[in-house]
Structure formats: C-alpha cells, structure tokens
C-alpha cells in the first residue's frame, strides 16, 4: 500500500537524538496504521559530520517505513540549511500529505495524528503548529518574536502566531510549490501557502526542551534578526511578482 502520509525531518549532527526520534515517529505511524493510514519517515541528513549518517543507516534494516536521504553538495563541515533539506525531502516523498518536524526532539511526533484528524475535519490544506502558549523564552527572544510578528503582519499580512514552529502538516502540492531552494524560506512556509491560495489553520502543540546535542541556530541581531528582515522583504517581493500559472488545453480532441 503506498503511503498516505510522508513525515520529513532534516538532521544536522543529531547523532544523540536520531534513534529516539525514529522510535517516536514509529509510534505515531503505528497509531495511524491502526486507522488504516500508511506512512513513511524520511530523515534528510544535511551534511552531518558526526555519527548521524551511520546511526541512521543502522536503523533501516528493522524499520521498512524509514528512509535515509543524504544531501550531497553541502559545504565542508556544514549543511545547506533547513530550507534546502526540506526541498530535497519533499521531492523524495511519496505520500499525498507531508508532515514536517525538527530532528532535535523538541517537536512531538505523537501530535501528528491529531493534526491529520484536524486537517480532514476542517477540510483545510495545512495545519501549522503553534508553540507560543508553551514556550518559556527569555526576554530577548520574547521581544524578538513580538517585533518579528509585527513586521510580518505589516509587510506580508501574516497572522500566524508561530511561523517558526517546524511541526506542520500540508498537502504535497503545497510543499512542491514552495521556493525552498533559497536559504531561510522555511520560516515563511505558512504565509507562502496562504499567498498561493491555500487554507492554513493553527493547532496548539507542545514544545519540549532539547535533551541532547546543540542548537544549530543562534539568536541575535546578526544571526537571525537582520537576515530574517531581508528574507521577509524577499518574500514580499515574490508575492508581488507571482502570477497565476494554471491553464487548460482548448485544442479539440482528434476525431
């Protein structure tokens, strides 16, 4: 039976988390299988320099639903980033629906079945996770989030509360239209989906502390704020330049 749902997680140097991640996603897939929903899990190794690739390959023989994707053109010692890893993972998927999450275990894969149920119940195109009620950020991050949301609302009309949450579920057709070959675009997936005409709703999800490994993304003026503003302006420009590309063939059928 071909998978209905593909779950994608980019991983860069997550050797200490990859086995538990596979166990938790496997449990979520078994829950879905009991409902008659087949699934697969794709881990996209984005230039890891630790034991992530070896541990991932060791998990494959006993988990037929697990697939390993390796980015092959990463800079020495680095990855190409989440956007590029999502781009590669989405094109390797076979499910009609795609769920995504981080590999650091801060997202709970056990919430994916509820997301799928909500998507079908509401008849929408994407369910975006919202951790804002559960996060316990310091004052710098809180202020940064407030300012960031204000700019996104002003420039993009973006009302998503937690656009930085990777835990989301969407139709495959959305994933394939996103310009994720460009760095930083993964932060704008929900608003870009809305710009494309899709219906996006939010669902409260948990936020767990990282228990192993190190965060791959800093926070500060030079690390996130200024690049984020540049990316925001790029997305605004793309929205203003986007044109409809749907067409139909008017050629009469050959007798």
N, C-alpha and C positions, 0 to 999 in steps of 0.2 A: 504494500500500500504506500503510495507516495505521501510524503509529509504534508500535512496541512499547515503546520507552523514550523518556521525555522527560527532558532534563537542564536544571536550573534554576540560574541564578546571579544573585543580587542584586548590583547595581553602584551605588555612590555615588561619583562623582568618580574613576573608574578609566580616564580617557582614555588614559593611558600604557600600560595593560595590556590594553585591550579587544580590540585586533587580534590580539595573540599568544594571548590566551585563545580567541578564535574559531578560530585555526589549530590549537591543541592539541585542542580539543573536536572539531573537524572530523576530525582524525586518528583520534581514538577512535571516532567514528561510522563512519568508513570501515572500521576493524577489525571493528566489529560488523556492518556491512553485508556484509562478506565471509563472515560466519557466518549470513547470512540474517535479520539483525535490523535493522529500520528504526528510525531515531531522529530526534529533533529537539532543538534547543537554544534555550531561552528565556532571554534576558537581561532582567532586570527592572530598569529604570533607576529608582532610588529618589531622585528629587529632585536629580539631579546639577546642579551649577552650572558645570561645566567643559565640555569638548568631548565628553564621553561620548555624549550622545544623537546628535550629528552624526556621530561616527565609527561608531557602531552602525548608523545608517541607511545610511551609505555602504557597509557590508559586506553589506547584504541582497541587492542585485541578483545577486551572484555566488554566493550561498550559500542555496539554496532550503530548506535544513534549519534555517536561522537565523530566529528570530522576536524581535521587539523589543516589550517590554511597558513601558509608562510609567505610573508611579504619578502620579495627577493631583491628589491632595489633600494634598500634603506642605506642611509649614510653609515659609515663605520662607527660602531658603538652606539648608534641611536636608532630610533624608529622614525617612521614618516608621520606619526601622529594619529589620533583617533579618527579624524575625518577620512584619511586615506585608508585606514584599516576597515572602517565601516564600508567604504566604497567597494573594496575588494570582497568583503564578506557578503554584501548584498548581492553581488553578481555571482557568487558561488552558491547561493541559497536555491532550494527547490520548492519551498513552501509558498503558498499563496498569501500567507501572513508572515510578518517578520517581527520578532521581539528583540530588543537590544538591551544590554546591561553591561556595566563595568566588570572587569575581572578581579577587582580588589575585594570582593565580598561585601561592599558597603550597600549594594543593592540586593534585595532578597528575591531569588528566583521563584520562591513559593508564592509570590504575588502575581505571577504571570497568568495562571488560570483565571483569577478574578478579573484581570484586565481583559482577557479574551471574552469572558462572560459579559462584561460591561459593554465591550465593543459591539457584540451581537445584540444585546438587549436594546441598546440605544440606536443601533443602525448607523454608527459613525464610521469614519475612516481611520482614525488614530486615537489612541488613549495615551496621554502623556502623564508620567508620574510626577507627583508634587510632594517634595520632602519638606516644604517650608514650615510645616507645623511641628516637625520632629527634629530639625537641625538645632544644634546648640553652638552656633558660631560665635567667635569673638566679635568685639565691637567693630573692628576694621572690616571684617567680612560682611557684617550686617549692613554697615553703611555702604559698602561697595555694592551689595546686592540691591539696596534701595535705589542708589544712583543709577545702576545699570538698568533696572526695570523702568525707571523714569525715562531714560534715553531711548530704550526700545519702544516704549509706548509712544513717545513723541515722534520718533523717526520712522517706525515701522508699523505702528498701530498694534503692537504685540501686547496682549493682555495675559499671556501665560505667566504664572507666578514663578515657576521653577524650570526655566528653559534649560538649565544646566544639568538637570537630572537625566541620566542616560537610560533609566528604566522606562521603556515605552513600547507600544505595540502598534503596528501600522500595516496597511495593505502593501503588498510587494510593489504595486505600481507606483506608489509614492516613493518608496526607497530608491527605485531605479531612476527617478527624475531629479533627485537631489544632487547639486553640484559639489559632491564631497571629495572630488579630486583636488579641491582647493583647501588649503590649511585653515582651520578654525571654523569651517562651515557647519560642523556637527553641533555647535552651540545654538544654531538657528533652525534646526530641523522642524520644530512645531510651527514656527511662524512661516517658514518657507512652504510647508504643506498647506497652510491656510492661504498663502498667496497663490498657490496652484489651484485653489478652489475646493480643497478637501475640508471635511468637518473634523475638528480636533477638540476633544474634551479632556479634562484633567481628572485624575484619581489620586487621593492621598495614599502615599506609600511610606514605608519605614525608611529610616536612614541609620545604618549600623556603623560603628567605629571601625576603622581599619585595625586589624589584629596582627597583620604580618606584612612585610615589605614596606616600601616607602612611596609616598605620594609622588606622582610624576608631573604634577602641575603646581607651580607656585602661585602666590597671590601678591600683587603689588602693582605699583604704577607702571613699571616697565615690563613686568611679566604677564599681566592679564589686562589691566585697565586700558592702556593705550592701544595694544593690539586688538582688544575687544572693540574699541571705538572704531578703529579702522575697518574691522570686519563688518561692523554694523552699517557703516556707510557703504561698503561694497554690496551688502545685501539690499540696501535701499536702492542703489544704482541698478542692480539686477532686476529688482521688482519693476522699476520704471521702464526698463528696456525690454522686459519679457513680452512676447507676443504669442497669441494662440497658434498652435501647430496642428490642431485636429482637422482632418479633411475627409472627404468621401469621394469615391470614384463615380463619375457621372457617365462613363463610357457604357453605351448599351451593350448587353450581352451578345456575343456572336451567335447568329442563328445556327 
